[in-house]
Amino acid sequence: MKMFQSLRRVAHPANDMFALVADVECYPEFLPLCKALKLRSRETINGKDVLTADMKVAYKIFSESFTSRVTLDPDNLQILVEYIDGPFRHMENRWGFRTVGERECDVDFYIAYEFMAGPLGLMMGTMFDQAFGKFAEAFEKRADAVYGKGDGSTHARMGES
């Protein structure tokens, strides 16, 4: 199973970063490989918004769709993404946001995944490996575009495992 984790300090408040990552319908506008995202449902369970979404990822001639459940926990500034259906054998993604200062937070991004066997899984796996390395950066650039450029103190603190 592949795993990627990063911990980045960004020059934006934790609540803003949580809201940006929670806005899944905007992902096709800025997220690498994400070509479309359709929200199937949104419900509230135990005080948390739970979304079911279909994401289409594509690279050159390869395209694949998968369905996931996204649990938004604004009280704890956490987001959990759980795999439902698609080309994976397993996929889990977690986000955490921790306030560091008035205008800074640490963004913890973790994903573990394994594609089904076969040539498509091998090809998509290679692309996903490269894309996940750019996800945290893509969200940070999106935050700069949406909320204004930070003070430049952003830096990566952890890499691929």
NUKOLDREN-662006 format. One record per atom (N, C-alpha, C): atom name; y negated, x negated, z negated. Coordinates in pm, whole numbers, plus 32768, in hexadecimal, padded with zeros to 4 digits. Atoms other than C-alpha are relative to their C-alpha. Layout:
<atom CA | yy Y | xx X | zz Z>
...
//
This chain:
<atom N | yy 8075 | xx 7FAC | zz 8000>
<atom CA | yy 8000 | xx 8000 | zz 8000>
<atom C | yy 7F84 | xx 7FA7 | zz 8000>
<atom N | yy 807E | xx 8049 | zz 7FF8>
<atom CA | yy 7EA4 | xx 7F84 | zz 8058>
<atom C | yy 7FA0 | xx 8037 | zz 7F97>
<atom N | yy 8064 | xx 7FD7 | zz 8060>
<atom CA | yy 7D8B | xx 7F8C | zz 7F5D>
<atom C | yy 7F7F | xx 7FB5 | zz 801B>
<atom N | yy 8083 | xx 8040 | zz 7FF5>
<atom CA | yy 7C19 | xx 7F46 | zz 7F73>
<atom C | yy 7FAB | xx 8034 | zz 7F8E>
<atom N | yy 805A | xx 7FD8 | zz 806B>
<atom CA | yy 7B21 | xx 7F47 | zz 7E56>
<atom C | yy 7F82 | xx 7FAC | zz 8008>
<atom N | yy 807D | xx 804B | zz 8007>
<atom CA | yy 79B5 | xx 7EE9 | zz 7E3F>
<atom C | yy 7FAC | xx 803A | zz 7F8F>
<atom N | yy 8060 | xx 7FD9 | zz 8066>
<atom CA | yy 78B3 | xx 7EF4 | zz 7D2D>
<atom C | yy 7F7C | xx 7FC4 | zz 802C>
<atom N | yy 8082 | xx 802D | zz 7FCC>
<atom CA | yy 774E | xx 7EE4 | zz 7DAB>
<atom C | yy 7F90 | xx 8036 | zz 7FA9>
<atom N | yy 807B | xx 7FD3 | zz 8042>
<atom CA | yy 7605 | xx 7EF1 | zz 7CF5>
<atom C | yy 7F9E | xx 8024 | zz 806E>
<atom N | yy 805E | xx 7FD1 | zz 7F9B>
<atom CA | yy 7512 | xx 7FBE | zz 7DC3>
<atom C | yy 7F7D | xx 8028 | zz 7FBE>
<atom N | yy 8087 | xx 7FE2 | zz 8032>
<atom CA | yy 739F | xx 7FFC | zz 7D9B>
<atom C | yy 7FDE | xx 8093 | zz 8012>
<atom N | yy 8015 | xx 7F6F | zz 7FFE>
<atom CA | yy 73C2 | xx 8175 | zz 7D7B>
<atom C | yy 803E | xx 8039 | zz 7F81>
<atom N | yy 7FC7 | xx 7FC2 | zz 8077>
<atom CA | yy 7402 | xx 8258 | zz 7C4E>
<atom C | yy 808E | xx 8037 | zz 8018>
<atom N | yy 7F75 | xx 7FD1 | zz 7FF7>
<atom CA | yy 756B | xx 82BF | zz 7C07>
<atom C | yy 8008 | xx 808F | zz 8032>
<atom N | yy 7FFD | xx 7F73 | zz 7FD4>
<atom CA | yy 751E | xx 8433 | zz 7C36>
<atom C | yy 7FE7 | xx 800B | zz 8096>
<atom N | yy 801B | xx 7FFE | zz 7F70>
<atom CA | yy 748F | xx 83EE | zz 7D91>
<atom C | yy 807A | xx 7FD1 | zz 804F>
<atom N | yy 7F8B | xx 8035 | zz 7FB9>
<atom CA | yy 75BE | xx 831F | zz 7DF8>
<atom C | yy 8074 | xx 8064 | zz 7FFA>
<atom N | yy 7F98 | xx 7F9A | zz 800C>
<atom CA | yy 76AC | xx 842A | zz 7D74>
<atom C | yy 7FE6 | xx 806F | zz 8067>
<atom N | yy 8023 | xx 7F93 | zz 7FA4>
<atom CA | yy 75F3 | xx 8537 | zz 7E3E>
<atom C | yy 8018 | xx 7FD6 | zz 8091>
<atom N | yy 7FEF | xx 8031 | zz 7F77>
<atom CA | yy 75FD | xx 8460 | zz 7F77>
<atom C | yy 8094 | xx 7FFC | zz 8027>
<atom N | yy 7F70 | xx 8007 | zz 7FE3>
<atom CA | yy 7776 | xx 8422 | zz 7F64>
<atom C | yy 803E | xx 808B | zz 7FFE>
<atom N | yy 7FCC | xx 7F77 | zz 8009>
<atom CA | yy 77B5 | xx 858F | zz 7F04>
<atom C | yy 7FDF | xx 8053 | zz 807C>
<atom N | yy 802A | xx 7FB6 | zz 7F89>
<atom CA | yy 7707 | xx 8603 | zz 8043>
<atom C | yy 805A | xx 7FDC | zz 8077>
<atom N | yy 7F9B | xx 802B | zz 7FA0>
<atom CA | yy 7844 | xx 85DA | zz 8111>
<atom C | yy 7FE4 | xx 802D | zz 808F>
<atom N | yy 801A | xx 7FCC | zz 7F7A>
<atom CA | yy 77CA | xx 86AA | zz 8235>
<atom C | yy 7FA4 | xx 7FA5 | zz 8053>
<atom N | yy 8058 | xx 805E | zz 7FB8>
<atom CA | yy 76D1 | xx 8595 | zz 828E>
<atom C | yy 8048 | xx 7F7F | zz 8029>
<atom N | yy 7FB8 | xx 807D | zz 7FE4>
<atom CA | yy 77DD | xx 8484 | zz 82A9>
<atom C | yy 8000 | xx 7FD8 | zz 8094>
<atom N | yy 7FFD | xx 802A | zz 7F72>
<atom CA | yy 77F4 | xx 8490 | zz 8428>
<atom C | yy 7F7E | xx 7FBE | zz 802E>
<atom N | yy 8080 | xx 803A | zz 7FD9>
<atom CA | yy 7684 | xx 842B | zz 8437>
<atom C | yy 7FF6 | xx 7F6A | zz 7FE5>
<atom N | yy 8013 | xx 808C | zz 8026>
<atom CA | yy 76BB | xx 82D4 | zz 839A>
<atom C | yy 807E | xx 7FB3 | zz 7FD9>
<atom N | yy 7F89 | xx 8043 | zz 8034>
<atom CA | yy 781F | xx 8286 | zz 832C>
<atom C | yy 8057 | xx 7FC8 | zz 8070>
<atom N | yy 7FAC | xx 803B | zz 7F97>
<atom CA | yy 78EF | xx 8192 | zz 83FD>
<atom C | yy 8081 | xx 804F | zz 8016>
<atom N | yy 7F88 | xx 7FBC | zz 7FD1>
<atom CA | yy 7A0D | xx 8237 | zz 84BE>
<atom C | yy 7FFC | xx 8099 | zz 7FF1>
<atom N | yy 8004 | xx 7F6E | zz 8016>
<atom CA | yy 79AE | xx 8398 | zz 8447>
<atom C | yy 7FB8 | xx 8043 | zz 8073>
<atom N | yy 8039 | xx 7FBD | zz 7F8B>
<atom CA | yy 7978 | xx 846A | zz 857E>
<atom C | yy 7FE0 | xx 8092 | zz 7FE8>
<atom N | yy 801A | xx 7F74 | zz 8020>
<atom CA | yy 7982 | xx 85C6 | zz 84E6>
<atom C | yy 8034 | xx 801E | zz 7F75>
<atom N | yy 7FD1 | xx 7FD2 | zz 8082>
<atom CA | yy 79A6 | xx 8673 | zz 8398>
<atom C | yy 7FE5 | xx 8096 | zz 7FF6>
<atom N | yy 800C | xx 7F6F | zz 800C>
<atom CA | yy 79E8 | xx 87E5 | zz 8364>
<atom C | yy 802B | xx 8028 | zz 7F74>
<atom N | yy 7FE2 | xx 7FCF | zz 8086>
<atom CA | yy 79D9 | xx 8887 | zz 8210>
<atom C | yy 8051 | xx 8080 | zz 800D>
<atom N | yy 7FA9 | xx 7F89 | zz 7FFD>
<atom CA | yy 7AFA | xx 897D | zz 81EA>
<atom C | yy 7FDE | xx 8061 | zz 7F91>
<atom N | yy 801C | xx 7FAA | zz 8072>
<atom CA | yy 7AA3 | xx 89FE | zz 8091>
<atom C | yy 7FB1 | xx 7FB5 | zz 7F95>
<atom N | yy 8048 | xx 8035 | zz 8073>
<atom CA | yy 79C9 | xx 89CD | zz 7F5E>
<atom C | yy 8013 | xx 8064 | zz 7F8F>
<atom N | yy 7FED | xx 7FA9 | zz 8072>
<atom CA | yy 7A22 | xx 8A5A | zz 7E0B>
<atom C | yy 7FDF | xx 7FB4 | zz 7F80>
<atom N | yy 801C | xx 803D | zz 8081>
<atom CA | yy 79D1 | xx 8A19 | zz 7C9E>
<atom C | yy 807B | xx 8012 | zz 7FA8>
<atom N | yy 7F8B | xx 8000 | zz 8057>
<atom CA | yy 7AF5 | xx 89BB | zz 7BBC>
<atom C | yy 7FDD | xx 7FAE | zz 7F84>
<atom N | yy 8022 | xx 8043 | zz 807E>
<atom CA | yy 7AB8 | xx 8964 | zz 7A4D>
<atom C | yy 7F76 | xx 7FBF | zz 8006>
<atom N | yy 8089 | xx 8030 | zz 7FFC>
<atom CA | yy 7947 | xx 8936 | zz 7A94>
<atom C | yy 7FE5 | xx 7F94 | zz 8067>
<atom N | yy 8010 | xx 8067 | zz 7F9A>
<atom CA | yy 797E | xx 8841 | zz 7BB3>
<atom C | yy 800C | xx 803F | zz 808A>
<atom N | yy 7FF1 | xx 7FD5 | zz 7F76>
<atom CA | yy 7946 | xx 887E | zz 7D25>
<atom C | yy 8078 | xx 7FBA | zz 803C>
<atom N | yy 7F8A | xx 8037 | zz 7FBC>
<atom CA | yy 7A8B | xx 884F | zz 7DE6>
<atom C | yy 7FF7 | xx 8029 | zz 8092>
<atom N | yy 800C | xx 7FEA | zz 7F71>
<atom CA | yy 7A70 | xx 882B | zz 7F5F>
<atom C | yy 8084 | xx 7FDE | zz 8044>
<atom N | yy 7F91 | xx 8026 | zz 7FA9>
<atom CA | yy 7B83 | xx 882C | zz 8062>
<atom C | yy 7FC1 | xx 7FE7 | zz 8088>
<atom N | yy 8044 | xx 8028 | zz 7F85>
<atom CA | yy 7B1A | xx 8773 | zz 819C>
<atom C | yy 8061 | xx 7FBE | zz 8061>
<atom N | yy 7FB8 | xx 8045 | zz 7F94>
<atom CA | yy 7BA7 | xx 8700 | zz 82E9>
<atom C | yy 7FA3 | xx 7F95 | zz 8038>
<atom N | yy 804D | xx 806E | zz 7FC7>
<atom CA | yy 7B2D | xx 85AC | zz 835E>
<atom C | yy 8047 | xx 7FCB | zz 807C>
<atom N | yy 7FCA | xx 803C | zz 7F86>
<atom CA | yy 7B5E | xx 852A | zz 84BF>
<atom C | yy 7FCA | xx 7F71 | zz 8007>
<atom N | yy 8026 | xx 808B | zz 7FEF>
<atom CA | yy 7B5E | xx 83B1 | zz 84E0>
<atom C | yy 802D | xx 7FD3 | zz 808B>
<atom N | yy 7FE0 | xx 802C | zz 7F79>
<atom CA | yy 7B5A | xx 8302 | zz 862F>
<atom C | yy 7FCC | xx 7F74 | zz 8018>
<atom N | yy 8027 | xx 8084 | zz 7FD3>
<atom CA | yy 7B48 | xx 81AB | zz 86C8>
<atom C | yy 8039 | xx 7FED | zz 808B>
<atom N | yy 7FD9 | xx 800E | zz 7F73>
<atom CA | yy 7B50 | xx 8176 | zz 883F>
<atom C | yy 8058 | xx 8075 | zz 8029>
<atom N | yy 7FA9 | xx 7F92 | zz 7FD1>
<atom CA | yy 7C79 | xx 823F | zz 88C3>
<atom C | yy 804F | xx 8041 | zz 7F8F>
<atom N | yy 7FB2 | xx 7FCC | zz 8070>
<atom CA | yy 7D0F | xx 827D | zz 8769>
<atom C | yy 7FAE | xx 8064 | zz 7FAF>
<atom N | yy 8042 | xx 7F99 | zz 804D>
<atom CA | yy 7CBB | xx 83B6 | zz 86A9>
<atom C | yy 8067 | xx 8042 | zz 7FA4>
<atom N | yy 7FA5 | xx 7FC3 | zz 8060>
<atom CA | yy 7D53 | xx 8456 | zz 8575>
<atom C | yy 7FAD | xx 8057 | zz 7FA1>
<atom N | yy 8042 | xx 7FA9 | zz 8061>
<atom CA | yy 7CFA | xx 856F | zz 8484>
<atom C | yy 8054 | xx 8008 | zz 7F82>
<atom N | yy 7FB8 | xx 7FED | zz 807D>
<atom CA | yy 7D53 | xx 859C | zz 8319>
<atom C | yy 7FB1 | xx 805E | zz 7FA6>
<atom N | yy 803B | xx 7FA0 | zz 805C>
<atom CA | yy 7D10 | xx 8697 | zz 8205>
<atom C | yy 8006 | xx 7FC6 | zz 7F74>
<atom N | yy 8004 | xx 8030 | zz 8089>
<atom CA | yy 7CA5 | xx 863F | zz 80A5>
<atom C | yy 7FB9 | xx 8063 | zz 7FA5>
<atom N | yy 8042 | xx 7FB1 | zz 8068>
<atom CA | yy 7C38 | xx 86E2 | zz 7F62>
<atom C | yy 7F9E | xx 7FA3 | zz 7FBA>
<atom N | yy 806A | xx 8051 | zz 803C>
<atom CA | yy 7AF0 | xx 8661 | zz 7ED5>
<atom C | yy 7FD0 | xx 8047 | zz 7F82>
<atom N | yy 802B | xx 7FC8 | zz 807F>
<atom CA | yy 7AA5 | xx 869F | zz 7D65>
<atom C | yy 7F81 | xx 7FBA | zz 7FD3>
<atom N | yy 8083 | xx 8035 | zz 8027>
<atom CA | yy 7938 | xx 8672 | zz 7D05>
<atom C | yy 7FEA | xx 8019 | zz 7F6C>
<atom N | yy 8014 | xx 7FF7 | zz 8090>
<atom CA | yy 78F9 | xx 8629 | zz 7B95>
<atom C | yy 7F77 | xx 7FC7 | zz 7FDD>
<atom N | yy 8087 | xx 8034 | zz 8017>
<atom CA | yy 777E | xx 860D | zz 7B6A>
<atom C | yy 7FE4 | xx 7FDA | zz 7F6F>
<atom N | yy 8016 | xx 8022 | zz 808C>
<atom CA | yy 7790 | xx 8605 | zz 79EC>
<atom C | yy 802A | xx 7F71 | zz 7FE1>
<atom N | yy 7FCE | xx 8088 | zz 8015>
<atom CA | yy 7856 | xx 84BF | zz 79FA>
<atom C | yy 7FDD | xx 7FA3 | zz 8073>
<atom N | yy 8026 | xx 804D | zz 7F8A>
<atom CA | yy 77C3 | xx 8449 | zz 7B47>
<atom C | yy 807A | xx 7FBF | zz 8042>
<atom N | yy 7F85 | xx 802F | zz 7FC1>
<atom CA | yy 791E | xx 842D | zz 7BE2>
<atom C | yy 8027 | xx 805F | zz 8072>
<atom N | yy 7FCC | xx 7FB3 | zz 7F8F>
<atom CA | yy 79B9 | xx 849E | zz 7D2A>
<atom C | yy 808F | xx 7FD1 | zz 8018>
<atom N | yy 7F74 | xx 801F | zz 7FE4>
<atom CA | yy 7B30 | xx 84AE | zz 7D69>
<atom C | yy 8025 | xx 8042 | zz 8084>
<atom N | yy 7FD2 | xx 7FCD | zz 7F7F>
<atom CA | yy 7BBE | xx 84D4 | zz 7EC8>
<atom C | yy 8098 | xx 7FF0 | zz 8004>
<atom N | yy 7F6E | xx 8000 | zz 7FFE>
<atom CA | yy 7D2D | xx 8534 | zz 7EE3>
<atom C | yy 8031 | xx 8030 | zz 8088>
<atom N | yy 7FC6 | xx 7FE4 | zz 7F7D>
<atom CA | yy 7DFA | xx 853B | zz 8020>
<atom C | yy 8054 | xx 807F | zz 7FFC>
<atom N | yy 7FAF | xx 7F87 | zz 7FF3>
<atom CA | yy 7E91 | xx 8686 | zz 8091>
<atom C | yy 805D | xx 7FF7 | zz 8079>
<atom N | yy 7FAF | xx 7FFF | zz 7F87>
<atom CA | yy 7F07 | xx 865E | zz 81FA>
<atom C | yy 7FC4 | xx 7FA4 | zz 8069>
<atom N | yy 802D | xx 8056 | zz 7F94>
<atom CA | yy 7EF5 | xx 8570 | zz 8321>
<atom C | yy 805A | xx 7F88 | zz 8013>
<atom N | yy 7FAF | xx 8073 | zz 7FD9>
<atom CA | yy 7F68 | xx 8415 | zz 838B>
<atom C | yy 8025 | xx 7FA1 | zz 7F8E>
<atom N | yy 7FE4 | xx 805A | zz 8070>
<atom CA | yy 7F83 | xx 837D | zz 8230>
<atom C | yy 8083 | xx 8025 | zz 7FBA>
<atom N | yy 7F92 | xx 7FE9 | zz 805E>
<atom CA | yy 80B1 | xx 8357 | zz 8152>
<atom C | yy 7FC1 | xx 801A | zz 7F77>
<atom N | yy 8049 | xx 7FF4 | zz 807E>
<atom CA | yy 7FBA | xx 8337 | zz 8031>
<atom C | yy 7F6E | xx 7FD8 | zz 8018>
<atom N | yy 808D | xx 8027 | zz 7FFB>
<atom CA | yy 7E3F | xx 832C | zz 800A>
<atom C | yy 7FBB | xx 803A | zz 7F86>
<atom N | yy 8052 | xx 7FD6 | zz 8071>
<atom CA | yy 7D61 | xx 833A | zz 7ED6>
<atom C | yy 7F81 | xx 7FAF | zz 8000>
<atom N | yy 8083 | xx 803F | zz 7FFC>
<atom CA | yy 7BF1 | xx 82EC | zz 7EC2>
<atom C | yy 7FB1 | xx 802E | zz 7F86>
<atom N | yy 8051 | xx 7FDE | zz 8075>
<atom CA | yy 7B12 | xx 82DD | zz 7D8D>
<atom C | yy 7F77 | xx 7FBC | zz 800A>
<atom N | yy 8088 | xx 8034 | zz 800A>
<atom CA | yy 799D | xx 82AD | zz 7D61>
<atom C | yy 7FD2 | xx 8013 | zz 7F70>
<atom N | yy 8040 | xx 7FF5 | zz 8083>
<atom CA | yy 78E8 | xx 8268 | zz 7C1A>
<atom C | yy 7F74 | xx 7FC8 | zz 8009>
<atom N | yy 808C | xx 8029 | zz 7FFC>
<atom CA | yy 7774 | xx 8242 | zz 7BDE>
<atom C | yy 7FD0 | xx 7FED | zz 7F71>
<atom N | yy 802B | xx 801E | zz 8089>
<atom CA | yy 76E7 | xx 8199 | zz 7AA7>
<atom C | yy 7F70 | xx 7FCF | zz 8001>
<atom N | yy 808D | xx 8024 | zz 800A>
<atom CA | yy 7577 | xx 8188 | zz 7A50>
<atom C | yy 7FF3 | xx 7F76 | zz 7FC1>
<atom N | yy 8019 | xx 8086 | zz 8034>
<atom CA | yy 7500 | xx 8023 | zz 7A1D>
<atom C | yy 7F6F | xx 7FF6 | zz 7FD1>
<atom N | yy 808E | xx 8000 | zz 8022>
<atom CA | yy 7388 | xx 8054 | zz 7A15>
<atom C | yy 7FC2 | xx 807E | zz 8037>
<atom N | yy 8045 | xx 7F87 | zz 7FD2>
<atom CA | yy 7284 | xx 8154 | zz 7A6F>
<atom C | yy 8015 | xx 8019 | zz 8095>
<atom N | yy 7FF3 | xx 7FF2 | zz 7F6F>
<atom CA | yy 72AB | xx 8112 | zz 7BE4>
<atom C | yy 8079 | xx 7FB4 | zz 8037>
<atom N | yy 7F89 | xx 8048 | zz 7FD4>
<atom CA | yy 7400 | xx 8064 | zz 7BF4>
<atom C | yy 807E | xx 8041 | zz 7FC9>
<atom N | yy 7F7E | xx 7FD6 | zz 8033>
<atom CA | yy 756C | xx 80BB | zz 7BD3>
<atom C | yy 806D | xx 7FA8 | zz 803D>
<atom N | yy 7F89 | xx 8040 | zz 7FC9>
<atom CA | yy 76C3 | xx 8024 | zz 7C07>
<atom C | yy 8051 | xx 806D | zz 8045>
<atom N | yy 7FAC | xx 7FA4 | zz 7FB3>
<atom CA | yy 7792 | xx 80D1 | zz 7D13>
<atom C | yy 808A | xx 7FC1 | zz 800A>
<atom N | yy 7F76 | xx 802F | zz 7FFE>
<atom CA | yy 7909 | xx 80A6 | zz 7CE6>
<atom C | yy 804B | xx 8053 | zz 8068>
<atom N | yy 7FB5 | xx 7FBF | zz 7F95>
<atom CA | yy 79D1 | xx 80F7 | zz 7E20>
<atom C | yy 808E | xx 7FC8 | zz 8000>
<atom N | yy 7F73 | xx 8028 | zz 8000>
<atom CA | yy 7B4F | xx 80F0 | zz 7E1D>
<atom C | yy 804B | xx 8059 | zz 8061>
<atom N | yy 7FA8 | xx 7FB2 | zz 7FAA>
<atom CA | yy 7C49 | xx 8158 | zz 7F24>
<atom C | yy 8086 | xx 7FB9 | zz 8009>
<atom N | yy 7F78 | xx 8031 | zz 7FEB>
<atom CA | yy 7DC2 | xx 812F | zz 7F39>
<atom C | yy 803E | xx 805A | zz 806A>
<atom N | yy 7FCA | xx 7FAE | zz 7F94>
<atom CA | yy 7E79 | xx 819F | zz 8071>
<atom C | yy 8076 | xx 7FBA | zz 8043>
<atom N | yy 7F90 | xx 8031 | zz 7FB1>
<atom CA | yy 7FB1 | xx 817B | zz 8141>
<atom C | yy 8015 | xx 8062 | zz 8072>
<atom N | yy 7FE7 | xx 7FAD | zz 7F8B>
<atom CA | yy 7FDF | xx 81FD | zz 82A2>
<atom C | yy 8094 | xx 8018 | zz 8011>
<atom N | yy 7F76 | xx 7FE8 | zz 7FD7>
<atom CA | yy 811F | xx 8298 | zz 8322>
<atom C | yy 8029 | xx 7F8D | zz 805D>
<atom N | yy 7FCE | xx 806A | zz 7FA9>
<atom CA | yy 81F9 | xx 81A6 | zz 83E2>
<atom C | yy 7FE5 | xx 8022 | zz 8092>
<atom N | yy 8013 | xx 7FEB | zz 7F71>
<atom CA | yy 81C5 | xx 8177 | zz 8557>
<atom C | yy 7F8A | xx 7FB4 | zz 8036>
<atom N | yy 806C | xx 804E | zz 7FC3>
<atom CA | yy 80D9 | xx 80D4 | zz 864F>
<atom C | yy 7F74 | xx 8037 | zz 7FE4>
<atom N | yy 8083 | xx 7FC8 | zz 801D>
<atom CA | yy 7FBC | xx 81C9 | zz 8611>
<atom C | yy 7FD4 | xx 7FD9 | zz 7F73>
<atom N | yy 801F | xx 8027 | zz 808A>
<atom CA | yy 7FCE | xx 8184 | zz 849C>
<atom C | yy 7FD9 | xx 7F6F | zz 7FF7>
<atom N | yy 8020 | xx 808F | zz 8000>
<atom CA | yy 7FC9 | xx 800E | zz 84DC>
<atom C | yy 7F73 | xx 7FE9 | zz 8038>
<atom N | yy 8084 | xx 8010 | zz 7FC2>
<atom CA | yy 7E9A | xx 8026 | zz 85C2>
<atom C | yy 7F92 | xx 803B | zz 7FA8>
<atom N | yy 8065 | xx 7FC0 | zz 8055>
<atom CA | yy 7DDB | xx 811C | zz 84E4>
<atom C | yy 7FF0 | xx 7FB2 | zz 7F7D>
<atom N | yy 8006 | xx 804E | zz 807C>
<atom CA | yy 7E32 | xx 8049 | zz 83B2>
<atom C | yy 7FA6 | xx 7F88 | zz 800E>
<atom N | yy 8056 | xx 8075 | zz 7FE7>
<atom CA | yy 7D8B | xx 7F16 | zz 8449>
<atom C | yy 7F6E | xx 802A | zz 8005>
<atom N | yy 808B | xx 7FCF | zz 7FF6>
<atom CA | yy 7C51 | xx 7FDF | zz 849A>
<atom C | yy 7FCD | xx 802D | zz 7F77>
<atom N | yy 8029 | xx 7FD3 | zz 8084>
<atom CA | yy 7C4A | xx 807E | zz 833F>
<atom C | yy 7FE2 | xx 7F8A | zz 7FA6>
<atom N | yy 8018 | xx 8078 | zz 8052>
<atom CA | yy 7C66 | xx 7F27 | zz 829A>
<atom C | yy 7F72 | xx 7FCC | zz 8019>
<atom N | yy 8085 | xx 8031 | zz 7FDD>
<atom CA | yy 7B2D | xx 7EB9 | zz 8353>
<atom C | yy 7F94 | xx 8062 | zz 7FD7>
<atom N | yy 8066 | xx 7F9C | zz 801F>
<atom CA | yy 7A72 | xx 8000 | zz 8320>
<atom C | yy 7FE6 | xx 800B | zz 7F6B>
<atom N | yy 8014 | xx 7FF1 | zz 8090>
<atom CA | yy 7AAE | xx 8016 | zz 81A7>
<atom C | yy 7FAA | xx 7F90 | zz 7FC8>
<atom N | yy 8056 | xx 806E | zz 802A>
<atom CA | yy 7A0A | xx 7EC3 | zz 8183>
<atom C | yy 7F6D | xx 801D | zz 8018>
<atom N | yy 808B | xx 7FDF | zz 7FDE>
<atom CA | yy 78D0 | xx 7F62 | zz 8215>
<atom C | yy 7FD2 | xx 8085 | zz 7FC3>
<atom N | yy 8024 | xx 7F7D | zz 8034>
<atom CA | yy 78D8 | xx 80B5 | zz 8163>
<atom C | yy 7F90 | xx 7FF9 | zz 7F99>
<atom N | yy 8066 | xx 8007 | zz 8069>
<atom CA | yy 7812 | xx 8052 | zz 802D>
<atom C | yy 7F79 | xx 7FDA | zz 803B>
<atom N | yy 807C | xx 8029 | zz 7FBE>
<atom CA | yy 7710 | xx 7FA7 | zz 8108>
<atom C | yy 7FC3 | xx 8074 | zz 8050>
<atom N | yy 8031 | xx 7F8E | zz 7FB2>
<atom CA | yy 76F7 | xx 80DC | zz 81E8>
<atom C | yy 7FBC | xx 8067 | zz 7FA5>
<atom N | yy 803E | xx 7FA1 | zz 805D>
<atom CA | yy 76AF | xx 81BB | zz 80BB>
<atom C | yy 7F7E | xx 7FC9 | zz 7FC8>
<atom N | yy 807A | xx 803D | zz 8032>
<atom CA | yy 75AE | xx 80C6 | zz 8038>
<atom C | yy 7F8F | xx 8008 | zz 8068>
<atom N | yy 8064 | xx 7FF5 | zz 7F96>
<atom CA | yy 74FA | xx 80BD | zz 8187>
<atom C | yy 7FD2 | xx 8092 | zz 800F>
<atom N | yy 8023 | xx 7F72 | zz 7FF9>
<atom CA | yy 7506 | xx 823A | zz 8190>
<atom C | yy 7FA0 | xx 8024 | zz 7F8E>
<atom N | yy 8058 | xx 7FE6 | zz 8073>
<atom CA | yy 746A | xx 8245 | zz 8032>
<atom C | yy 7F74 | xx 7FCA | zz 801A>
<atom N | yy 8083 | xx 8039 | zz 7FDF>
<atom CA | yy 7352 | xx 815F | zz 80A8>
<atom C | yy 7FB7 | xx 805A | zz 8063>
<atom N | yy 803E | xx 7FA9 | zz 7F9C>
<atom CA | yy 7314 | xx 8247 | zz 81CF>
<atom C | yy 7FD4 | xx 8085 | zz 7FC4>
<atom N | yy 801C | xx 7F7D | zz 803A>
<atom CA | yy 731D | xx 8387 | zz 80FF>
<atom C | yy 7F9A | xx 7FF7 | zz 7F8F>
<atom N | yy 8052 | xx 8008 | zz 8079>
<atom CA | yy 7274 | xx 8313 | zz 7FBC>
<atom C | yy 7F93 | xx 7F95 | zz 8005>
<atom N | yy 805F | xx 806E | zz 7FF8>
<atom CA | yy 71A7 | xx 81E9 | zz 8033>
<atom C | yy 8042 | xx 7F7D | zz 7FDB>
<atom N | yy 7FC6 | xx 8084 | zz 8015>
<atom CA | yy 71F1 | xx 8077 | zz 802F>
<atom C | yy 7FF2 | xx 7FD8 | zz 7F6E>
<atom N | yy 8001 | xx 8030 | zz 808A>
<atom CA | yy 724F | xx 7FE8 | zz 7EDB>
<atom C | yy 7FB2 | xx 7F7E | zz 7FF4>
<atom N | yy 804D | xx 807A | zz 801B>
<atom CA | yy 71C2 | xx 7EAB | zz 7E42>
<atom C | yy 8043 | xx 7F80 | zz 802E>
<atom N | yy 7FBE | xx 8077 | zz 7FCA>
<atom CA | yy 72B8 | xx 7DC2 | zz 7EEE>
<atom C | yy 8060 | xx 7FBD | zz 7FA1>
<atom N | yy 7FA8 | xx 8040 | zz 8061>
<atom CA | yy 738B | xx 7D7A | zz 7DB8>
<atom C | yy 8092 | xx 8022 | zz 8016>
<atom N | yy 7F77 | xx 7FD6 | zz 7FE3>
<atom CA | yy 74C5 | xx 7E05 | zz 7E59>
<atom C | yy 805A | xx 7F87 | zz 801A>
<atom N | yy 7F9F | xx 8069 | zz 7FE5>
<atom CA | yy 75F8 | xx 7D2A | zz 7E5A>
<atom C | yy 808D | xx 8033 | zz 7FE7>
<atom N | yy 7F74 | xx 7FDC | zz 8012>
<atom CA | yy 776E | xx 7D46 | zz 7E76>
<atom C | yy 8038 | xx 7FAE | zz 7F8D>
<atom N | yy 7FC7 | xx 8048 | zz 8070>
<atom CA | yy 783A | xx 7CEA | zz 7D44>
<atom C | yy 8098 | xx 7FFB | zz 8003>
<atom N | yy 7F6E | xx 8002 | zz 7FFA>
<atom CA | yy 79A3 | xx 7D28 | zz 7DA8>
<atom C | yy 802A | xx 8019 | zz 808E>
<atom N | yy 7FD4 | xx 7FEE | zz 7F77>
<atom CA | yy 7A6E | xx 7D24 | zz 7EE7>
<atom C | yy 808A | xx 803B | zz 800A>
<atom N | yy 7F7D | xx 7FC7 | zz 7FE1>
<atom CA | yy 7BBD | xx 7D79 | zz 7F7D>
<atom C | yy 8069 | xx 7FC9 | zz 7FA1>
<atom N | yy 7F91 | xx 8029 | zz 8055>
<atom CA | yy 7CF3 | xx 7D6F | zz 7EA5>
<atom C | yy 8080 | xx 8002 | zz 804E>
//
